[in-house]
């Protein structure tokens, strides 16, 4: 399985559903992105979006949502209980599934540089990506919020951004981009309106006030509930657990006879943090999270590549309409790119490999990674295109929109496999260029990569043919067919060359 990164951008909008949906759609439009959670809060006027993306497209996805938010959110008219300095306020990259903190730092720098350069938004690197100690703590970076930073930036040398202009964006403000480990966002609602007490409590328990280590805490008044909330962030839940925070707060609340009316976990929370709370609260002895939690054991079994491959093959074998030939074509293409990456990677590690050829092969290997991620996305798109067509066909026959939507769905159902064929053809052409440079020990893998890419082109073409045939716009259909036949012809030429090697 390829490397993925978790992205958790926070946006200064928690009330306008249309704006929130547009931002989320901008993430979904990027190859390989899978949206996991959307947490919006009207009191905070903030949305926390959680998605995962392949290492190759994570920076692109973060740029896409930042650009969309910058066009929709005006900080001059934003009011909410949560501190903020930007339309996209904070954007951390978090390592998961074999990715590393070092890779996330690089992604933060890549995304930050582009956002600063193209969107003219000042960017501050924080946490593990910070270039100086003063910016490791997000609270210090965001001090003064939008209004305060607007007055200081360009005048105070401590507020010079890492990327972008040394002045505030007039509507989108500024943003913090970083790399960090998993955290827990945990809020506690109290049966009181006493903000003075809440302020003392928050300061007493947080790290900066001399309280618990690895804990941020802030008092917030919830207008919609008429009560106080202590909003906390456990920056290292292994050092300070949820149970420890609750126990510390309980000691302070008891003399005041203030009850906890409820708690909130914001966004996604790791299973480990919840399990730790249960184990601590129940005082369980000698508990093994790895061997005694059913879901953990199942996940380990199902996350192996053998299980993943088996699930897809079984899905192809059932009588459901999806996945079908289009998805199989995309998977074949992705496998071809992956095998090509592997062959090039081993070749580049060879001691006798010519130094002068390394830049070109490294660039090709990176491009194959991008194509692999795009082809994996095509697999999902192929199934989605079928669902869109079925939704159109189920409309009442007397609905004037039915025919229009059916034709649009058919066009999309042809465009997806056409994109699959195009990507596979580009990858195949790239591999052809480096045929003479591949190490002898992986030449069979290299050739297999080419055969898989050709299979992807041919399978995708069949799906283009059948969907283009149903288009009433014959010129459009014929253009698609001509294009995909061109990829077949090119592949045939490369096939003959492969056989002669």
C-alpha positions as CSV (number, residue, x, y, z in Angstrom):
1,X,0.0,0.0,0.0
2,X,1.3,3.5,-0.8
3,X,2.0,6.1,1.7
4,X,-0.8,8.3,2.9
5,X,-0.9,11.4,5.0
6,X,-3.7,12.7,7.3
7,X,-4.7,16.4,6.7
8,X,-6.8,18.3,9.2
9,X,-7.3,21.9,8.0
10,X,-9.4,24.2,10.2
11,X,-11.6,26.8,8.5
12,X,-13.1,30.0,10.0
13,X,-16.6,29.1,8.9
14,X,-19.0,26.9,10.9
15,X,-22.4,28.3,10.0
16,X,-22.8,28.6,6.2
17,X,-23.3,25.0,4.9
18,X,-22.9,26.0,1.3
19,X,-19.4,27.5,1.8
20,X,-18.4,24.5,3.9
21,X,-19.5,22.1,1.2
22,X,-17.6,24.0,-1.5
23,X,-14.4,23.8,0.6
24,X,-14.9,20.0,1.2
25,X,-15.6,19.5,-2.6
26,X,-12.3,21.2,-3.4
27,X,-10.6,18.5,-1.3
28,X,-12.6,15.7,-2.9
29,X,-11.6,16.9,-6.4
30,X,-7.9,16.2,-5.8
31,X,-6.7,12.7,-6.9
32,X,-6.7,10.1,-4.1
33,X,-8.3,12.3,-1.4
34,X,-10.7,10.5,0.9
35,X,-12.7,12.7,3.2
36,X,-13.1,11.1,6.7
37,X,-14.8,13.7,8.8
38,X,-16.4,17.2,8.7
39,X,-16.9,18.8,12.2
40,X,-18.6,22.1,12.1
41,X,-19.6,24.3,15.1
42,X,-21.7,27.4,15.0
43,X,-20.6,28.8,18.4
44,X,-16.9,28.4,17.4
45,X,-17.8,29.4,13.8
46,X,-15.3,26.9,12.7
47,X,-15.1,23.7,10.7
48,X,-12.5,21.0,11.1
49,X,-12.1,18.9,8.0
50,X,-10.2,15.6,8.1
51,X,-9.1,13.8,5.0
52,X,-6.3,11.4,3.9
53,X,-4.4,11.8,0.7
54,X,-1.5,10.0,-1.0
55,X,1.9,11.5,-0.2
56,X,2.1,12.6,-3.8
57,X,-1.1,14.7,-3.8
58,X,-1.5,15.8,-0.1
59,X,0.2,19.2,-0.7
60,X,-2.0,19.8,-3.7
61,X,-5.2,19.0,-1.7
62,X,-4.2,21.4,1.1
63,X,-3.5,24.2,-1.5
64,X,-6.9,23.5,-3.1
65,X,-8.9,23.9,0.1
66,X,-6.9,26.9,1.1
67,X,-7.6,28.6,-2.2
68,X,-11.3,27.8,-2.0
69,X,-11.6,29.1,1.5
70,X,-9.7,32.3,0.7
71,X,-12.3,33.0,-2.0
72,X,-15.3,32.4,0.3
73,X,-14.3,33.6,3.8
74,X,-13.8,37.2,4.8
75,X,-12.1,37.5,8.3
76,X,-13.3,41.1,8.5
77,X,-16.9,39.8,9.0
78,X,-16.1,36.7,11.0
79,X,-17.2,36.3,14.6
80,X,-16.8,33.2,16.7
81,X,-15.6,31.9,20.0
82,X,-12.5,30.1,18.7
83,X,-9.2,32.0,18.1
84,X,-8.4,32.5,14.4
85,X,-6.1,34.4,12.2
86,X,-7.0,33.0,8.8
87,X,-9.8,31.8,6.5
88,X,-7.9,28.5,6.6
89,X,-6.6,29.0,10.1
90,X,-4.3,26.0,10.7
91,X,-3.3,23.2,8.4
92,X,-1.4,20.3,9.9
93,X,0.0,17.2,8.0
94,X,0.0,14.1,10.2
95,X,1.9,10.9,9.4
96,X,-0.1,7.7,9.0
97,X,0.2,4.4,7.1
98,X,4.0,4.4,6.8
99,X,4.5,8.1,6.1
100,X,6.9,9.9,8.4
101,X,7.1,13.2,10.2
102,X,10.0,14.2,8.0
103,X,7.9,13.7,4.9
104,X,5.1,15.7,6.6
105,X,7.5,18.6,7.3
106,X,8.4,18.6,3.6
107,X,4.8,18.7,2.6
108,X,4.2,21.6,5.0
109,X,7.0,23.5,3.3
110,X,5.8,22.7,-0.2
111,X,2.3,23.7,0.5
112,X,3.3,26.8,2.5
113,X,5.6,28.1,-0.3
114,X,2.9,27.7,-2.9
115,X,0.2,29.2,-0.8
116,X,2.4,32.2,0.0
117,X,3.5,32.6,-3.6
118,X,0.2,32.1,-5.5
119,X,-2.4,33.2,-3.0
120,X,-0.5,36.0,-1.3
121,X,-1.3,34.6,2.1
122,X,1.4,34.9,4.8
123,X,2.3,31.4,6.1
124,X,3.8,30.5,9.4
125,X,5.4,27.0,9.9
126,X,4.5,25.6,13.3
127,X,5.0,22.5,15.5
128,X,7.5,20.0,14.0
129,X,7.8,22.1,10.8
130,X,8.7,25.3,12.7
131,X,12.0,26.9,11.8
132,X,12.5,28.5,15.2
133,X,11.4,27.5,18.7
134,X,9.0,30.4,19.1
135,X,6.7,29.0,16.4
136,X,6.4,25.4,17.7
137,X,3.4,26.4,19.9
138,X,0.4,27.2,17.7
139,X,-1.0,29.6,20.4
140,X,2.1,31.8,20.1
141,X,1.9,31.9,16.3
142,X,-1.8,32.9,16.4
143,X,-1.4,35.4,19.3
144,X,-3.5,38.5,18.6
145,X,-5.6,36.7,16.0
146,X,-6.4,38.3,12.7
147,X,-6.9,41.8,14.1
148,X,-3.8,41.8,16.2
149,X,-1.6,40.3,13.5
150,X,-2.9,42.9,11.0
151,X,-1.4,45.6,13.2
152,X,1.9,43.9,13.8
153,X,2.9,42.2,10.6
154,X,5.3,44.3,8.5
155,X,6.3,46.2,11.7
156,X,7.4,43.5,14.1
157,X,10.4,41.4,13.0
158,X,9.1,38.5,15.1
159,X,6.0,38.3,12.9
160,X,7.8,37.9,9.5
161,X,6.1,34.9,7.9
162,X,8.1,31.9,6.6
163,X,6.4,32.2,3.2
164,X,4.3,34.8,1.4
165,X,4.2,38.6,1.8
166,X,5.1,40.4,5.0
167,X,1.6,41.8,5.2
168,X,-1.8,40.4,6.0
169,X,-4.1,39.2,3.3
170,X,-7.0,41.7,3.4
171,X,-9.7,39.0,3.7
172,X,-8.1,35.6,4.2
173,X,-5.7,36.8,6.9
174,X,-2.7,34.4,7.6
175,X,-2.3,30.8,8.3
176,X,-0.2,28.2,10.2
177,X,0.9,25.1,8.4
178,X,2.7,22.4,10.2
179,X,3.6,18.8,10.8
180,X,2.6,17.0,14.0
181,X,1.7,13.7,15.6
182,X,-1.9,12.8,16.4
183,X,-3.6,15.0,19.0
184,X,-6.9,14.9,20.8
185,X,-9.3,17.8,20.6
186,X,-11.5,17.5,23.7
187,X,-14.1,20.0,25.1
188,X,-15.8,19.9,28.5
189,X,-19.1,21.7,29.0
190,X,-19.8,23.0,32.5
191,X,-23.0,23.9,34.3
192,X,-22.0,27.5,34.9
193,X,-21.9,30.9,33.3
194,X,-19.0,32.1,35.4
195,X,-16.3,33.0,32.9
196,X,-14.0,34.4,35.5
197,X,-13.8,31.0,37.2
198,X,-13.4,29.3,33.7
199,X,-10.5,31.5,32.9
200,X,-8.7,30.6,36.1
201,X,-9.5,26.9,35.6
202,X,-8.2,26.9,32.0
203,X,-5.0,28.6,33.0
204,X,-4.5,26.3,36.0
205,X,-4.7,23.1,34.0
206,X,-2.8,24.0,30.8
207,X,0.9,23.6,30.4
208,X,1.7,27.3,29.9
209,X,0.0,28.0,33.3
210,X,2.1,25.5,35.1
211,X,-0.5,22.7,34.9
212,X,-0.5,19.4,33.0
213,X,2.2,18.7,30.4
214,X,1.3,18.6,26.7
215,X,-2.1,20.3,27.3
216,X,-3.6,23.5,25.8
217,X,-6.8,24.8,27.4
218,X,-9.0,27.8,26.8
219,X,-12.3,29.1,28.3
220,X,-15.2,29.7,25.9
221,X,-18.7,30.8,26.4
222,X,-21.3,28.9,24.3
223,X,-24.1,31.3,23.5
224,X,-26.3,28.6,22.1
225,X,-26.2,26.6,25.3
226,X,-25.8,29.4,27.8
227,X,-22.8,27.8,29.5
228,X,-19.1,27.7,29.8
229,X,-16.9,25.3,27.9
230,X,-13.2,24.4,28.5
231,X,-11.7,23.7,25.1
232,X,-8.6,21.5,25.4
233,X,-6.0,20.1,23.0
234,X,-4.0,17.1,24.2
235,X,-0.8,17.5,22.1
236,X,0.6,14.3,23.5
237,X,-2.2,12.0,24.8
238,X,0.4,9.5,25.9
239,X,1.9,12.0,28.3
240,X,-1.4,13.6,29.5
241,X,-4.5,11.4,28.9
242,X,-8.1,12.3,28.7
243,X,-8.7,10.6,32.1
244,X,-6.0,12.7,33.7
245,X,-7.5,15.9,32.3
246,X,-10.9,15.0,33.6
247,X,-9.6,14.1,37.0
248,X,-7.7,17.4,37.3
249,X,-10.8,19.3,36.3
250,X,-12.9,17.4,38.8
251,X,-10.7,18.4,41.7
252,X,-11.2,22.1,40.8
253,X,-14.9,21.8,40.1
254,X,-15.9,19.9,43.2
255,X,-15.4,22.8,45.7
256,X,-17.5,25.0,43.5
257,X,-20.1,22.3,43.1
258,X,-20.1,22.8,39.3
259,X,-21.2,19.8,37.3
260,X,-19.9,18.6,33.9
261,X,-22.9,18.6,31.6
262,X,-21.2,16.8,28.7
263,X,-18.0,16.4,26.7
264,X,-17.1,16.6,23.1
265,X,-14.4,14.9,21.0
266,X,-13.8,17.2,18.0
267,X,-12.9,15.6,14.7
268,X,-11.4,12.1,14.6
269,X,-9.8,10.7,17.7
270,X,-7.4,7.7,17.8
271,X,-8.7,4.5,19.2
272,X,-5.7,4.3,21.4
273,X,-6.7,7.5,23.3
274,X,-10.2,6.2,23.9
275,X,-8.9,2.7,24.9
276,X,-6.4,4.4,27.3
277,X,-9.3,6.2,29.0
278,X,-11.3,3.0,29.4
279,X,-8.3,1.1,30.8
280,X,-7.5,3.9,33.3
281,X,-11.1,4.4,34.3
282,X,-11.7,0.7,34.9
283,X,-8.3,0.2,36.4
284,X,-7.7,-2.8,34.2
285,X,-4.4,-4.6,34.9
286,X,-2.0,-6.1,32.3
287,X,-4.2,-5.0,29.3
288,X,-2.7,-5.4,25.8
289,X,-4.2,-3.1,23.3
290,X,-2.6,-5.0,20.4
291,X,-3.9,-8.4,21.3
292,X,-7.1,-7.8,23.3
293,X,-9.0,-5.3,21.1
294,X,-11.0,-7.2,18.5
295,X,-11.1,-4.3,15.9
296,X,-7.3,-3.8,16.2
297,X,-6.6,-7.5,15.4
298,X,-9.1,-7.4,12.5
299,X,-7.6,-4.2,11.1
300,X,-4.1,-5.7,11.1
301,X,-5.3,-8.7,9.2
302,X,-7.3,-6.7,6.7
303,X,-4.6,-4.1,6.1
304,X,-2.2,-6.6,4.7
305,X,-1.7,-6.3,0.9
306,X,-2.9,-9.9,0.5
307,X,-6.2,-9.2,2.2
308,X,-6.7,-6.0,0.3
309,X,-6.0,-7.6,-3.1
310,X,-8.4,-10.5,-2.1
311,X,-11.2,-8.1,-1.2
312,X,-11.0,-6.4,-4.6
313,X,-10.8,-9.6,-6.6
314,X,-13.8,-11.0,-4.7
315,X,-15.7,-7.7,-5.4
316,X,-15.0,-8.2,-9.1
317,X,-16.4,-11.7,-8.9
318,X,-19.8,-10.9,-7.4
319,X,-22.8,-10.0,-9.4
320,X,-23.0,-6.4,-8.4
321,X,-22.6,-3.9,-11.3
322,X,-19.6,-2.3,-9.6
323,X,-16.7,-2.7,-9.5
324,X,-16.4,-3.7,-13.2
325,X,-14.1,-3.5,-16.2
326,X,-13.4,0.2,-15.8
327,X,-12.3,-0.2,-12.2
328,X,-10.2,-3.2,-13.1
329,X,-8.6,-1.2,-15.9
330,X,-7.6,1.5,-13.4
331,X,-6.2,-1.0,-10.9
332,X,-4.2,-2.7,-13.7
333,X,-2.8,0.7,-14.6
334,X,-2.0,1.6,-10.9
335,X,-0.2,-1.8,-10.5
336,X,1.8,-1.1,-13.7
337,X,2.9,2.3,-12.3
338,X,3.7,0.7,-8.9
339,X,5.8,-2.1,-10.4
340,X,7.6,0.5,-12.6
341,X,8.4,2.5,-9.5
342,X,9.8,-0.5,-7.8
343,X,12.0,-1.5,-10.7
344,X,13.3,2.1,-11.0
345,X,13.9,2.3,-7.3
346,X,16.0,-0.8,-7.2
347,X,17.9,0.3,-10.3
348,X,18.7,3.6,-8.7
349,X,20.1,1.9,-5.6
350,X,22.6,-0.1,-7.7
351,X,26.2,0.8,-7.0
352,X,27.2,0.7,-10.7
353,X,24.3,2.9,-11.9
354,X,25.5,6.0,-13.8
355,X,25.1,9.2,-11.8
356,X,24.2,11.3,-14.8
357,X,21.1,9.2,-15.4
358,X,19.7,9.5,-11.9
359,X,17.9,12.8,-12.2
360,X,15.8,11.6,-15.2
361,X,15.0,8.3,-13.6
362,X,14.1,9.9,-10.2
363,X,11.8,12.3,-12.1
364,X,10.1,9.4,-13.9
365,X,9.7,7.5,-10.7
366,X,8.0,10.5,-9.1
367,X,5.8,10.9,-12.1
368,X,4.8,7.2,-12.0
369,X,3.8,7.8,-8.3
370,X,1.5,10.7,-9.3
371,X,0.0,8.6,-12.1
372,X,-0.5,5.7,-9.7
373,X,-2.5,7.9,-7.3
374,X,-4.6,9.3,-10.2
375,X,-5.3,5.8,-11.5
376,X,-6.4,4.7,-8.0
377,X,-8.8,7.7,-8.0
378,X,-10.1,6.6,-11.4
379,X,-11.1,3.3,-9.8
380,X,-13.5,5.1,-7.4
381,X,-14.6,7.5,-10.2
382,X,-15.6,4.6,-12.4
383,X,-18.0,3.2,-9.7
384,X,-19.3,6.7,-9.0
385,X,-20.1,7.3,-12.7
386,X,-22.3,4.2,-12.7
387,X,-24.1,5.4,-9.6
388,X,-24.7,8.7,-11.3
389,X,-26.1,7.1,-14.4
390,X,-28.4,4.8,-12.3
391,X,-29.7,7.8,-10.4
392,X,-30.6,9.6,-13.7
393,X,-32.3,6.5,-15.2
394,X,-34.5,6.2,-12.1
395,X,-36.0,9.6,-12.6
396,X,-39.6,9.6,-13.8
397,X,-39.8,9.2,-17.5
398,X,-41.9,12.4,-17.9
399,X,-39.2,14.4,-16.1
400,X,-37.7,16.7,-18.7
401,X,-34.3,16.5,-16.8
402,X,-34.1,12.7,-17.1
403,X,-32.7,12.6,-20.7
404,X,-30.3,15.4,-20.1
405,X,-28.9,13.9,-16.9
406,X,-28.7,10.4,-18.5
407,X,-26.6,11.8,-21.4
408,X,-24.4,13.8,-19.0
409,X,-23.9,10.6,-16.9
410,X,-23.0,8.6,-20.1
411,X,-20.5,11.2,-21.1
412,X,-18.9,11.1,-17.6
413,X,-18.9,7.3,-17.8
414,X,-16.9,7.5,-21.0
415,X,-14.6,10.3,-19.8
416,X,-13.4,8.3,-16.7
417,X,-12.0,5.3,-18.6
418,X,-10.6,7.7,-21.3
419,X,-8.7,9.3,-18.5
420,X,-7.5,5.9,-17.3
421,X,-6.3,5.1,-20.8
422,X,-4.5,8.4,-21.1
423,X,-2.7,8.1,-17.8
424,X,-1.7,4.5,-18.5
425,X,-0.5,5.5,-22.0
426,X,1.6,8.3,-20.5
427,X,3.1,6.0,-17.9
428,X,3.9,3.4,-20.6
429,X,5.6,5.9,-22.8
430,X,7.7,7.0,-19.8
431,X,8.8,3.4,-19.1
432,X,9.7,2.9,-22.7
433,X,12.2,5.8,-22.6
434,X,14.2,4.1,-19.7
435,X,14.1,0.5,-21.1
436,X,17.9,0.3,-21.5
437,X,18.7,1.6,-18.1
438,X,16.8,-0.9,-15.9
439,X,18.8,-3.2,-13.7
440,X,18.9,-6.8,-15.1
441,X,17.6,-8.2,-11.7
442,X,14.3,-6.4,-12.1
443,X,13.8,-6.5,-15.9
444,X,11.0,-9.1,-15.5
445,X,9.2,-6.7,-13.1
446,X,9.8,-3.8,-15.5
447,X,8.3,-5.7,-18.4
448,X,5.3,-6.8,-16.3
449,X,4.7,-3.2,-15.5
450,X,4.5,-2.4,-19.2
451,X,2.1,-5.4,-19.8
452,X,-0.2,-4.2,-17.0
453,X,-0.3,-0.7,-18.4
454,X,-1.2,-2.0,-21.9
455,X,-3.9,-4.1,-20.3
456,X,-5.2,-1.0,-18.6
457,X,-5.4,0.8,-21.9
458,X,-7.2,-2.0,-23.7
459,X,-9.7,-2.6,-20.8
460,X,-10.4,1.1,-20.4
461,X,-10.9,1.4,-24.2
462,X,-13.7,-1.2,-24.1
463,X,-15.5,1.0,-21.5
464,X,-15.0,4.1,-23.6
465,X,-16.5,2.3,-26.7
466,X,-19.6,1.1,-25.0
467,X,-20.5,4.4,-23.2
468,X,-19.6,6.6,-26.2
469,X,-21.9,4.5,-28.4
470,X,-24.9,5.7,-26.3
471,X,-24.1,9.4,-26.7
472,X,-26.4,11.5,-28.8
473,X,-23.6,13.9,-29.4
474,X,-21.9,11.8,-32.0
475,X,-19.1,14.2,-32.6
476,X,-18.1,14.0,-29.0
477,X,-18.4,10.2,-28.9
478,X,-16.3,9.8,-32.1
479,X,-13.6,12.2,-30.7
480,X,-13.3,10.0,-27.5
481,X,-13.1,6.8,-29.6
482,X,-10.4,8.3,-31.8
483,X,-8.4,9.4,-28.8
484,X,-8.5,6.0,-27.1
485,X,-7.7,4.2,-30.3
486,X,-4.6,6.3,-30.5
487,X,-3.5,5.0,-27.1
488,X,-4.1,1.4,-28.3
489,X,-2.0,2.0,-31.4
490,X,0.8,3.6,-29.4
491,X,0.7,0.6,-27.0
492,X,0.9,-1.8,-29.9
493,X,4.1,-0.2,-31.0
494,X,5.6,-0.4,-27.6
495,X,4.4,-4.0,-27.2
496,X,6.3,-5.0,-30.3
497,X,9.4,-3.2,-29.0
498,X,9.0,-5.0,-25.7
499,X,8.8,-8.4,-27.3
500,X,12.0,-7.7,-29.4
501,X,14.0,-6.8,-26.3
